[in-house]
Amino acid sequence: MAEKQKKKKSKVIIVGGSIAGVSCAHALTSIGWQVVVIEKTAAPPTGSPTGAGLGLDSLAQMLITSWIANPHLFQHATLPLTIDQNQATDSSTKVSWTLTRDEEFNFRAAHWADLHGLLYNALPPDIFLWDHQFISFSISEDKSYIKVKAKVLRNDKIVEIDGNLLVAADGCLSLIRQNFLPDLKLRYSGYCAWRGVLDFSGREDPKTIQGIRKAYPDLGKCLYFDLGSKTHCVLYELPNKRLNWIFYVNQPEPEIKVLAYSNLIHFAAYIAITCYINDVFWTAKVGYDRTALTCLCIFFLLHVQRNSVTMKVSEDMIDEMMKEAEKAWVPELVKVMKETKNPFLNAIYDCDPLRQIYWDNVVLIGDAAHPTTPHGLRSTNMSILDAAVLGKCLEKWGVENLHSALGEYQSIRVPVTSKQVLHSRKLGRIKQGLHLPNREQFDPKKATSEDLKDLQQKNMPFFTSVY
């Protein structure tokens, strides 16, 4: 009984209330830890959904249903994806043909906002500190506790929170990570992604929907990858009569670049940049304030910028994108794109795998631990599994052996996520027809059986197992 009470006193502070953060909250509340989630957003997402589609593998599905009280809600909020199909489209004739088809694909499709709401609503609401901007942290000399400072954005009040562990779930631009890896730079992939979700509810038989279902007959159960000449597109259906599409375009890196934290002026640009990792939106968080000037600069930027990872687009940019789409894809797909409200543009970044993802009482999860490109559908799935493994390690070792728990978490996750990040990078470059060492640029018309094997999701390292 005494040991159980001791575990209940263990307290974690999670910075970031996105999928990684709420998943971690589930994993740690389930083992008796006291949880506090700090999130800059004023309130949980409501009304018009933000984000876009994502795919959940079988392990993520199992974990989510174990966390929520009513597993039937998960079934209602997702659609099965039983087929993974890669096909090619000739840009001149608009004729398409199948390259690979896996009919034993056990994923489920969800909208980001639906999944987030499902996980959030299954947690005690009082663990969330909405409208709180993380500022800094400090670790006690004996490493027994950590103190976090946050700013309440509605009144500028500074609050302090004590805990045993700090979890950085603050995304690919993690400023907590910057404290330990100040020279880490994200790597631009060489391309950006146009994204959109077409809501066709209330329009049972429009020509657009009839046409897209004829062109892509397995919509509703199939994850389509359509490959063209140095481009590719993704298409799948979401619950509640929505179509999720992504159109990847090779282009130079956006003018504002992600730079090291060590240069204050460049760091300001770093905060302002937009970038995207897999099927979700991430918001930059304020990191450790090394100087008052830095802190003021960050606060200024955070108040004047909308810290979405999505690049602002003009009508002219959308028009140009549609012209490129017309060149590459069948008219039925282009029509879906044209009827989509507010398409958005993401610059695609990742980073070389990290060898270390914890320091003393601080640990990284999700895109803070392993920024990745979206081609292996890994980002959300890795975040959920990070949270689950961290919870199991903490349950095994207890807060009194925190270093051992975090060390085991790192030893389990780093080998897996490192291979998956690099495989996703390779997959993206193949599908975009970009250079890879020791191989020809991918051409769907000339692809060998070995080339086609690389396209399939099931060939992702650790696709069917954790270890």
N, C-alpha and C positions, 0 to 999 in steps of 0.2 A: 504494500500500500504506500509506504514512504517513497519507494522508487517511482511509483506512478505519479504521485504528487509532485515529485522533483521534476519529472519530464514535463508536466503540465506548466511548470513555471518557465520552461524554455521559451524564448521569444525570438521571432524572426521579423525583420523589417524588409519588405519587398519593395523595391523601387521599380514601378512600371505596372500598370493595370491592364495590359493587353493580354493576349492568349497565354503567353509564357507566365506572366504574373499571376493570373487567376488560376492557372493550372498548378503553379507552385503553392498557392494558397490552399488549394484542395489537398495536395499531397501532404502538406505539413499540418493542417488542421486535423487530418485523419489520424495522425500519430500523436495528437495531444499537444502540439505546440501552439502557443499564442501567436497570432499572426496580425501584422499591420501592413497594409498595402498603401503606398504613397503614389498618387497619380495626379499629374498636373491638370488633366482634363476636369472641367467643372462638374461633370456628372457622367454617369454611364451612358453609352449610346442609346438614344431613343428616337422615335419618329423615323425620318428618312435614313435608311441604313448607310453606313460608311463602309469603305473597303470593297472587296470583291469576292470572288469564289476561291475555294481551296479544296484540296482532296485529303481525306483522312485514311491512313492505312489501318489494317486490322488491329494492330496493337494499340494505336491511338483510340480506335473505337472502343476497345475493351476497357481502357483506362477511363475514358470519359463516362461510360455507362456505369462504372464502379463508383464514380464520384458523385453522380447526381441521384436524387432520390427516386426519380421516375424514368427508367431507361426508355420507356415508350416515347418520351419527349425527344430523345435523340433520334429515334427512327423517324419521327414526324419532321424534324428539322433538317434532315439529310435525304439525299437520293442515292441509291446504289449505283456504283460505276463498276460493272462487271466485265467491261471490255476496254482494253488499252489498244488503240489503233493508230498506227502511223501510216499516212498516205501522202502521196505527192500530187501536185497540181501543176500542169503545164501552163505557163503564163500566157502563151500565145493562143492555144486552142481551148483552154479552160477545161481540159479533160483530166480527170483524177483517176489514180489507181492505188491499190493497197500495197504497202511495203511490208508491214508486219501487223499481226492481229493476235492478241492474247485474250482469250475468252474466259480465263480463270483469274481475272483481275478483281481483287476484293477490296476496293476502296469505296468510300462514300463521299459525295459532294455536299458542301455546305457553303452558305454565305458567311463571311467573316462576322458580321454583326449578329447573325443568328447563333453561331457557335459561342461567341463571346457572351451573349445574353443568357444562353443556356447554362454556361459555367458560372457566370456571375450570380444569377438568380438562385443557384443552389448553395451559395455561401452566405454566412451571416453578414448583413449589410453594414454592421457597425465596425467591421475590420478595415473598411476602406476610408482613406482620407482623401477625398476628392478635392480638387482645387488647391493641392499642395505641391509646391515646386521643390524638389530635392536640391539642396545647396551643397552640403558637405558632410563628411563623417570623420570620426576619430576613434581610435582603438585604445582601450586602456592598456597600461603598461604590462599587466599580467595576462593580457589577451582574454580576459573573462567576459568582457562586454564591449559593445560598440555604441557610440552615440551618433545619432543622425540629426542634422539640422535641416529644416524645411521651411519654406515661406508660404504662408497662406495668401494666395493671390488676390482674394477678394478684399483683404484689409491690410496686406503687407506685414502681417504679424509673423515673427520668427518663432518657431516651436522646436523643441528638442525631444527626441524619442530615444530611449535606451532599449537595447536588446542584446541577445547573444550572437546573432548572425545577421549579416546584411546580404541580401540576394539582389544582384544586379540583373533585372529583367527589363532593362531600358533600351533594348534594340541594338541594331547594327552600329549606331553612332554613340554607343554607350560612353557616357562621360565618367562613370565610375571606373570603367576599364581604362580610361585615359590616365587615371592616377597611377596605374601600375605599368602601362605600356604607352608612354607619352609619344613615342615615335611611330606607333602603328598607323599605317595608312590603308584605307580600303583600296581595292583594285577595280578599276573600271573594266567591264566585260568587253566593251567594243560595240555595244548596242543598247537601245532603249526599248521599252515595251509600251505600246498603246493598249489601254484596257477599258473595258466597259461591261455593263450588265444591262441587257434589254429586258424590261419588265413587260410581258405581254398578257398579263392578267386582264380579264375583261374583254379580251379580243380572241375569242375561241378559234376562229377560222380566217384570220387575215391572210392575205396573199404572202406576206413576208414569212409567216410561220409555216404555212403550207409549203412554201418554196424551200426553206431551210431544212425542213424535215424530209423533203424529197432528195435534197442534195446530200444530207447527212442522216440516213434513214435510222440509225441506231441512237439518235439523240434521246436522252432519258436514261440510258444505261451505258453509254460509251464516252470515254475520254478520247477526243479526236486531236491528233497532232497532224496538221496539214503542212507539208514541206514544199517550198518553192525554191527558186534560185536565190541563194544567199538570204533567205528569210524563212520564217515559219509562223504558223498561227495555231492557237489552241482554242477549242470550242467544246463546251459541255453544258448540260442543263443543270439548273439549281431548283430547289423546291419552290413552290408557289409561283410557278410559271415565269421563270427567269432564265435567260441564256447568258452565260459568262464567256467572253471572248478576249483573247490576247493576241496582238499583232506585233511581232518583234522586227525592229528596223535597225540595221547596221548604221552607225553614225559616229562621228568623233565625240569625245567626252565633252559634256556640258562645260561651259566656260568657267564656272565657279567650281573649283576642285576641292576634294577632301584632303586636307593637309594636317600636319602634325600639330599637336596641342602646344608645343614649346614656343611657337610664334603667335603672339596674341592677335595680331592683325589677321593672320591667316586662320587662326582659330575662329575669329568672328565669321569669316567666310565659310568655314567648316560647319558652324552651327546653321548657317543660312541655307546650305546646299540641300537639295532634295535627292534622295536615292531610294531604291526599293530592293527588298530581299524577300522571294517566293510569293505567296498568294495573300500578304497582309500589309497595313499601314503601321509605321513605327514613328513615334514622336521623340525628338531629341530631349534629353534631360540634362539639367545643369550638373556639372561635376564638381570636384573638389576645388574650392576657390583659393588658389595659391596666393593671390594678392587681391586687395580690395578692388583694384582697377579691373582685374579680370572678371571678378564677380559682377561689378556694375555693368561691364560690357556685355556679359552674358544675359543679365536680366534685361538690358535694353533690347538686345536682339530678340529675346523670347517674347517681349511684349509687342514688338513691331512686326514680327514675322509670324506667319501661320506655320507652325512647325510640323506640317505634314511632310512626308517623304515624297509627295507627289509634286511634280514640276507644274508650274502654272502654264497654261496653254491658251493661245489666242484662237479666234475663229479662223484666221489665216493658216495657222498650224494644223488645225483640224481639217481644213479644206485640202491642204497638201497631203496629209495622211490619207484622206479618202482617195485622192488621185493615185497614190502609190498602191492602195488596196485594190483599186480597179484594175491596175496592171497585173497584179499577182493572183487574185482570188476569183472564185466563181461569183457571178452577180448576186446569187442568193445570200452569200456571206457578206458581201459588201452592203447589201440592203439592210441586213441586221445591224451592221456598224453605223450606217447612216441614221437609223431610227433610234439609236441608243442616245439617251440624254446624258450630257456631261461626260464624254469619254475623257480619260486622263492619261498622262504620260509619266512613266517611271524610268529613271536611269538605273541600269542594273549593275550592282557592285557585289563583290564578295571580298574575302581576304584569305591569305594563306593560313592554313590551320594553325591554331594556337597550341603550344605545348603545355601551357599552364593556364588554368581557369579558376584558380582560387589562391588567395593570399590571406593568411591569418584568419580573420572572421568574415572575410568577404568572398563570395563565390558568384560566378557568372552562369547564367542559363540563357537558353534561346539564342536569338541573333546576337546578343552581347557576347556569347561564348563562341559562336561560329557563324559569322555572316556568310550567307550562301546565295547563289543564284537560284531561280525558282524551278529549274528544269527537272529536278528529281522529285518534286513535290515534298521537299524535306523540311522546310523551315518550320511550319506548324507542327509537323510530326516530331521533329527533333525537340522542339520546345516542350511538348507534352511529355515525351519520354525523359528529357532532362529532369523535369519536375518529379516524375515518379521515381526515378533512380535516386535523386537527391533525398527524397522522403524515406526510401528504404534504407539508405546508408545512415541517415540521422537516427532512424528508429533502431537500427542495429547497434550503433556505437554510443548514442546518447550525447547530450550536450557536454558532458564531462570529458568526452573523447572527440571533440569537434574536429581537431586536426586529422584524426584517423578517418572520420566520416567523410570529410571533404576530399581527403586523399584518395579514398576508395571511389568516390563519385568521379573524380577526375580520371582515375585509372580505367574506369569502365567506359566513360563517355568519349574521351578524347580519341582513342583509336578508331571508334566507330564514326564519329562525326567528321574526323579528318578525311577519311576515305570517301565519305558521302559528299562532302563539300567539293573535293577534287573531281569526283565523278560527275557531279552536277555541272561543274565548270566545263569539263570535257564535252558533256552532252550538249550544252548550249552552243559551244563553238562548232560542233559537228552540224547541228541543225541550222546554224546561221552561215554555214559555208566558210568559216574562218579558219585560219592556219592553225594546225597542230603539228608538233614535232613528229617526224618520221611517218607521216601519212599524207595522202592526197586530200585536197579539200573535197568535202562531201558533195556529190552530185547525185540527186535521186535517180537520174536516168542511167547512171553508170554504176550504181551501188552494188557491191558484192554481198554475198550472204553474211560475211563477217562484218561488213559495214552495217548491215541491217540489224544484226544482233545487238550492236551498241545502242540502237535507238530505243529498245524496250525497257520499260520501267523495272521489270523483274530482274534485270541485270545490275541494278543498283547494289553496291556492297551492303551486306547485312539487311537485304530486303525482307527476308522472312525470319530473321532472328535478331536479338539484341546484341549478342556477342559474336 
